[in-house]
Amino acid sequence: MTHEKDIVKWMIDIAATGAIGAFWWMANHLYQVSKWERFKWGMFFINAFLAFWVATVVWDFIPTWAAYRDWIIGMSGFSSFPILKLIEQRFPKYISNKMWIWNDVK
């Protein structure tokens, strides 16, 4: 019975953490829409899911005793789409440059 309680607690923690990230991302998205972008429902739900996912990944790396853990998780959700966009644009170039260096080819 203890194992089932642990799984349920873990699922509740994941849901709460993802919700924090998604709510912070929604605040970011609504700010952007109010300034210059058009609101699109499809992108809204896709990005909310990405913020949920990013927040749960960050949650896994931060120890439970950390003082600003919830704030850090919220900020990861708030900035999830710009971070993922940056990774998508820069990461392939970074890896390809490292591959050249690792193989001593220039």
For each residue, the residues with C-beta under 8 A, 3 or more apart:
1: 4 5
2: 5 6
3: 6 7
4: 1 7 8
5: 1 2 8 9
6: 2 3 9 10
7: 3 4 10 11
8: 4 5 11 12
9: 5 6 12 13
10: 6 7 13 14
11: 7 8 14 15
12: 8 9 15 16
13: 9 10 16 17 59
14: 10 11 17 18 56 59
15: 11 12 18 19
16: 12 13 19 20
17: 13 14 20 21 55 56 59 73
18: 14 15 21 22 52 53 55 56
19: 15 16 22 23 52
20: 16 17 23 24 55 70 73 74 77
21: 17 18 24 25 51 52 54 55 56 58 73 74 76 77 78 80
22: 18 19 25 26 48 49 51 52 55 77
23: 19 20 26 27 74 77
24: 20 21 27 28 51 55 74 75 77 78
25: 21 22 28 29 47 48 50 51 77 78 80 81
26: 22 23 29 30 48 51
27: 23 24 30 31 78
28: 24 25 31 32 78 79 81
29: 25 26 32 33 44 47 48 81
30: 26 27 33 34
31: 27 28 34 35
32: 28 29 35 36 37
33: 29 30 37 38 39
34: 30 31
35: 31 32
36: 32
37: 32 33
38: 33
39: 33 44
40: 43 44
41: 44 45
42: 45 46
43: 40 46 47
44: 29 39 40 41 47 48
45: 41 42 48 49
46: 42 43 49 50
47: 25 29 43 44 50 51 80 81
48: 22 25 26 29 44 45 51 52
49: 22 45 46 52 53
50: 25 46 47 53 54 80 81 84
51: 21 22 24 25 26 47 48 54 55 77 78 80 81
52: 18 19 21 22 48 49 55 56 77
53: 18 49 50 56 57 80
54: 21 50 51 57 58 76 77 80 83 84
55: 17 18 20 21 22 24 51 52 58 59 73 74 76 77 80
56: 14 17 18 21 52 53 59 60
57: 53 54 60 61
58: 21 54 55 61 62 72 73 76
59: 13 14 17 55 56 62 69 73
60: 56 57
61: 57 58
62: 58 59 66 69 72 73
63: 66 69
64: 69
65:
66: 62 63 69 72
67:
68: 71 72
69: 59 62 63 64 66 72 73
70: 20 73 74
71: 68 74 75
72: 58 62 66 68 69 75 76
73: 17 20 21 55 58 59 62 69 70 76 77
74: 20 21 23 24 55 70 71 77 78
75: 24 71 72 78 79
76: 21 54 55 58 72 73 79 80 83
77: 20 21 22 23 24 25 51 52 54 55 73 74 80
78: 21 24 25 27 28 51 74 75
79: 28 75 76 82 83
80: 21 25 47 50 51 53 54 55 76 77 83 84
81: 25 28 29 47 50 51 84 85
82: 79 85 86
83: 54 76 79 80 86 87
84: 50 54 80 81 87 88
85: 81 82 88 89
86: 82 83 89 90
87: 83 84 90 91
88: 84 85 91
89: 85 86 93
90: 86 87 93 94
91: 87 88 94 95
92: 95 96
93: 89 90 96 97
94: 90 91 97 98
95: 91 92 98 99
96: 92 93 99 100
97: 93 94 100 101
98: 94 95 101 102
99: 95 96 102 103
100: 96 97 103 105 106
101: 97 98 104
102: 98 99
103: 99 100
104: 101
105: 100
106: 100
